Amino acid sequence: MTKANYSRLRDGLEEALAHVRGEETGIRVQRVAAPDIQVKSIRKKLGLTQEQMAALLGTSKSGYQKWEQGKRCPRGAALMLLKVADKEPDAVLRALTAA
């Protein structure tokens, strides 16, 4: 690591620690509201496995599991489909099984 990179890293860590201590650092914090959606309960309403639900939503099984664990939040089309499935699970199942 170069001296310049080390200095930038050290300065960044010192600034982060000062922020955690509540000191004024000039750091801007943006809070983003996570959608209030119960991914696991929606999957259970549909009677699907995690693997099936991941395929339905176009994500990996591990990515889907992170949604259920609250480590990540669904976005975009997946979030919209989850909202529809939460309110109208039978409609979603009918649409998925229609040939």
C-alpha atoms as an extended CHARMM CRD file, in Angstrom:
* protein
*
        99  EXT
         1         1  MET       CA              0.0000000000        0.0000000000        0.0000000000  PROA      1               0.0000000000
         2         2  THR       CA              1.3500000000        3.3960000000       -0.8930000000  PROA      2               0.0000000000
         3         3  LYS       CA              1.7710000000        6.1140000000        1.6990000000  PROA      3               0.0000000000
         4         4  ALA       CA             -0.9240000000        8.2150000000        0.0140000000  PROA      4               0.0000000000
         5         5  ASN       CA             -3.4280000000        5.3200000000        0.0610000000  PROA      5               0.0000000000
         6         6  TYR       CA             -2.6090000000        4.6020000000        3.6830000000  PROA      6               0.0000000000
         7         7  SER       CA             -3.1910000000        8.2520000000        4.6040000000  PROA      7               0.0000000000
         8         8  ARG       CA             -6.5590000000        8.3490000000        2.8160000000  PROA      8               0.0000000000
         9         9  LEU       CA             -7.6210000000        5.1230000000        4.4920000000  PROA      9               0.0000000000
        10        10  ARG       CA             -6.5180000000        6.3280000000        7.9470000000  PROA      10              0.0000000000
        11        11  ASP       CA             -8.2590000000        9.6960000000        7.4540000000  PROA      11              0.0000000000
        12        12  GLY       CA            -11.4530000000        7.9650000000        6.3550000000  PROA      12              0.0000000000
        13        13  LEU       CA            -11.4340000000        5.6650000000        9.3790000000  PROA      13              0.0000000000
        14        14  GLU       CA            -10.7880000000        8.5620000000       11.7440000000  PROA      14              0.0000000000
        15        15  GLU       CA            -13.6850000000       10.4860000000       10.1860000000  PROA      15              0.0000000000
        16        16  ALA       CA            -15.9800000000        7.4430000000       10.5080000000  PROA      16              0.0000000000
        17        17  LEU       CA            -15.0510000000        7.0330000000       14.1820000000  PROA      17              0.0000000000
        18        18  ALA       CA            -15.6840000000       10.7230000000       14.8420000000  PROA      18              0.0000000000
        19        19  HSD       CA            -19.0890000000       10.3970000000       13.1850000000  PROA      19              0.0000000000
        20        20  VAL       CA            -19.9530000000        7.3950000000       15.3800000000  PROA      20              0.0000000000
        21        21  ARG       CA            -18.9600000000        9.4070000000       18.4620000000  PROA      21              0.0000000000
        22        22  GLY       CA            -21.4290000000       12.0970000000       17.3650000000  PROA      22              0.0000000000
        23        23  GLU       CA            -18.8200000000       14.6820000000       16.4100000000  PROA      23              0.0000000000
        24        24  GLU       CA            -19.5000000000       17.0840000000       13.5570000000  PROA      24              0.0000000000
        25        25  THR       CA            -17.6590000000       15.7130000000       10.5290000000  PROA      25              0.0000000000
        26        26  GLY       CA            -19.5710000000       17.0440000000        7.5520000000  PROA      26              0.0000000000
        27        27  ILE       CA            -20.7140000000       13.5100000000        6.6850000000  PROA      27              0.0000000000
        28        28  ARG       CA            -24.1620000000       13.4930000000        5.1230000000  PROA      28              0.0000000000
        29        29  VAL       CA            -26.3700000000       10.6130000000        6.1540000000  PROA      29              0.0000000000
        30        30  GLN       CA            -29.3050000000        9.6110000000        3.9920000000  PROA      30              0.0000000000
        31        31  ARG       CA            -31.8850000000        7.3160000000        5.4620000000  PROA      31              0.0000000000
        32        32  VAL       CA            -33.8170000000        5.1250000000        3.0900000000  PROA      32              0.0000000000
        33        33  ALA       CA            -37.0510000000        3.5540000000        4.2030000000  PROA      33              0.0000000000
        34        34  ALA       CA            -37.0970000000       -0.1670000000        3.5470000000  PROA      34              0.0000000000
        35        35  PRO       CA            -40.3800000000       -1.4900000000        2.2020000000  PROA      35              0.0000000000
        36        36  ASP       CA            -42.5660000000       -2.9870000000        4.9060000000  PROA      36              0.0000000000
        37        37  ILE       CA            -43.1670000000       -6.3350000000        3.2420000000  PROA      37              0.0000000000
        38        38  GLN       CA            -43.1720000000       -9.7850000000        4.7950000000  PROA      38              0.0000000000
        39        39  VAL       CA            -41.4530000000      -11.8030000000        2.0910000000  PROA      39              0.0000000000
        40        40  LYS       CA            -41.5930000000      -15.1520000000        3.8730000000  PROA      40              0.0000000000
        41        41  SER       CA            -45.2870000000      -14.9140000000        4.7330000000  PROA      41              0.0000000000
        42        42  ILE       CA            -46.1030000000      -14.0690000000        1.1050000000  PROA      42              0.0000000000
        43        43  ARG       CA            -44.1760000000      -17.1350000000       -0.0610000000  PROA      43              0.0000000000
        44        44  LYS       CA            -46.0720000000      -19.2570000000        2.4590000000  PROA      44              0.0000000000
        45        45  LYS       CA            -49.4070000000      -17.8640000000        1.1880000000  PROA      45              0.0000000000
        46        46  LEU       CA            -48.4140000000      -18.9980000000       -2.2880000000  PROA      46              0.0000000000
        47        47  GLY       CA            -47.2980000000      -22.4100000000       -1.0150000000  PROA      47              0.0000000000
        48        48  LEU       CA            -43.9190000000      -22.1580000000       -2.7510000000  PROA      48              0.0000000000
        49        49  THR       CA            -40.4240000000      -23.1900000000       -1.7380000000  PROA      49              0.0000000000
        50        50  GLN       CA            -37.6530000000      -20.6130000000       -1.5350000000  PROA      50              0.0000000000
        51        51  GLU       CA            -36.2510000000      -21.9880000000       -4.7710000000  PROA      51              0.0000000000
        52        52  GLN       CA            -39.5960000000      -21.6690000000       -6.5570000000  PROA      52              0.0000000000
        53        53  MET       CA            -40.1530000000      -18.1720000000       -5.2110000000  PROA      53              0.0000000000
        54        54  ALA       CA            -36.6830000000      -17.0610000000       -6.2890000000  PROA      54              0.0000000000
        55        55  ALA       CA            -37.3670000000      -18.3410000000       -9.8080000000  PROA      55              0.0000000000
        56        56  LEU       CA            -40.7450000000      -16.5810000000       -9.8650000000  PROA      56              0.0000000000
        57        57  LEU       CA            -39.1310000000      -13.2870000000       -8.8780000000  PROA      57              0.0000000000
        58        58  GLY       CA            -36.1460000000      -13.6750000000      -11.1870000000  PROA      58              0.0000000000
        59        59  THR       CA            -33.4920000000      -13.7610000000       -8.4950000000  PROA      59              0.0000000000
        60        60  SER       CA            -31.0720000000      -16.3270000000       -7.1190000000  PROA      60              0.0000000000
        61        61  LYS       CA            -32.0740000000      -18.5330000000       -4.2050000000  PROA      61              0.0000000000
        62        62  SER       CA            -29.3860000000      -16.9560000000       -2.0200000000  PROA      62              0.0000000000
        63        63  GLY       CA            -30.5530000000      -13.4670000000       -2.9980000000  PROA      63              0.0000000000
        64        64  TYR       CA            -34.1290000000      -14.3900000000       -2.1650000000  PROA      64              0.0000000000
        65        65  GLN       CA            -33.0520000000      -15.8520000000        1.1870000000  PROA      65              0.0000000000
        66        66  LYS       CA            -31.4390000000      -12.5130000000        2.0660000000  PROA      66              0.0000000000
        67        67  TRP       CA            -34.8330000000      -10.8610000000        1.5020000000  PROA      67              0.0000000000
        68        68  GLU       CA            -36.4640000000      -13.3080000000        3.9090000000  PROA      68              0.0000000000
        69        69  GLN       CA            -33.7100000000      -12.7410000000        6.4690000000  PROA      69              0.0000000000
        70        70  GLY       CA            -34.0690000000       -8.9680000000        6.1910000000  PROA      70              0.0000000000
        71        71  LYS       CA            -30.4810000000       -8.5400000000        5.0280000000  PROA      71              0.0000000000
        72        72  ARG       CA            -31.6580000000       -7.0370000000        1.7400000000  PROA      72              0.0000000000
        73        73  CYS       CA            -34.8780000000       -5.5860000000        0.3780000000  PROA      73              0.0000000000
        74        74  PRO       CA            -36.5980000000       -6.4420000000       -2.8810000000  PROA      74              0.0000000000
        75        75  ARG       CA            -36.8930000000       -3.6090000000       -5.3980000000  PROA      75              0.0000000000
        76        76  GLY       CA            -38.4570000000       -2.8900000000       -8.7420000000  PROA      76              0.0000000000
        77        77  ALA       CA            -40.6230000000       -5.4800000000      -10.4380000000  PROA      77              0.0000000000
        78        78  ALA       CA            -39.9380000000       -8.0900000000       -7.7390000000  PROA      78              0.0000000000
        79        79  LEU       CA            -41.2430000000       -5.7360000000       -5.0600000000  PROA      79              0.0000000000
        80        80  MET       CA            -44.3610000000       -4.9810000000       -7.1060000000  PROA      80              0.0000000000
        81        81  LEU       CA            -45.0640000000       -8.6830000000       -7.6930000000  PROA      81              0.0000000000
        82        82  LEU       CA            -44.6270000000       -9.3540000000       -3.9700000000  PROA      82              0.0000000000
        83        83  LYS       CA            -47.1320000000       -6.6070000000       -3.1540000000  PROA      83              0.0000000000
        84        84  VAL       CA            -49.6540000000       -8.0930000000       -5.5930000000  PROA      84              0.0000000000
        85        85  ALA       CA            -49.0270000000      -11.6000000000       -4.2470000000  PROA      85              0.0000000000
        86        86  ASP       CA            -49.5680000000      -10.3330000000       -0.7010000000  PROA      86              0.0000000000
        87        87  LYS       CA            -52.9960000000       -8.8980000000       -1.5600000000  PROA      87              0.0000000000
        88        88  GLU       CA            -54.0950000000      -11.3840000000       -4.2360000000  PROA      88              0.0000000000
        89        89  PRO       CA            -52.1370000000      -14.6570000000       -3.8910000000  PROA      89              0.0000000000
        90        90  ASP       CA            -54.7680000000      -16.6710000000       -5.8030000000  PROA      90              0.0000000000
        91        91  ALA       CA            -54.6160000000      -14.2760000000       -8.7630000000  PROA      91              0.0000000000
        92        92  VAL       CA            -50.8410000000      -14.6340000000       -8.9190000000  PROA      92              0.0000000000
        93        93  LEU       CA            -51.0790000000      -18.4280000000       -8.7730000000  PROA      93              0.0000000000
        94        94  ARG       CA            -53.7310000000      -18.4410000000      -11.5260000000  PROA      94              0.0000000000
        95        95  ALA       CA            -51.5760000000      -16.2260000000      -13.7150000000  PROA      95              0.0000000000
        96        96  LEU       CA            -48.5280000000      -18.4310000000      -13.1700000000  PROA      96              0.0000000000
        97        97  THR       CA            -50.3120000000      -21.6850000000      -13.9100000000  PROA      97              0.0000000000
        98        98  ALA       CA            -52.1410000000      -20.4190000000      -17.0070000000  PROA      98              0.0000000000
        99        99  ALA       CA            -50.6800000000      -22.0030000000      -20.1140000000  PROA      99              0.0000000000
